[in-house]
Amino acid sequence: MPKPTSTVKLDAYGSNGYMAPDRCETCNASVPDREARRKHMQETSHRRCPLCKGYVPVGGFYTHASIKHENEDWNEHQVAFTDRQDLKNAKSWAVPKELKNED
């Protein structure tokens, strides 16, 4: 059996059905549970949707906005840009394999 490539633990406490890791994808701060993540997001705005304040995984803002904010006005180009910046700036372990830029 292959060894896991990451020591990050995933728990099903993220909103929108996402599995959220036990540390912040932006700064590596420990967020072992939903309450710790919520507090960290309030203090830093890391991985936080500016429209609803919910958790958004790396590279998932466009999908989140399309589903959760379907009937609201939001700038499609800005949201896509935000996703690209998030993917570029996130910790390498936090970027889903299918979204990694393999140049």
Secondary structure, DSSP 8 states (H G I E B T S, - for coil): ----S----EETTSGGG--EESB-TTT--B--SHHHHHHHHHHH-TTB-TTT--B--TT-HHHHHHHHTTTS---HHHHHHHHHHHHHHS-GGGS-GGG----
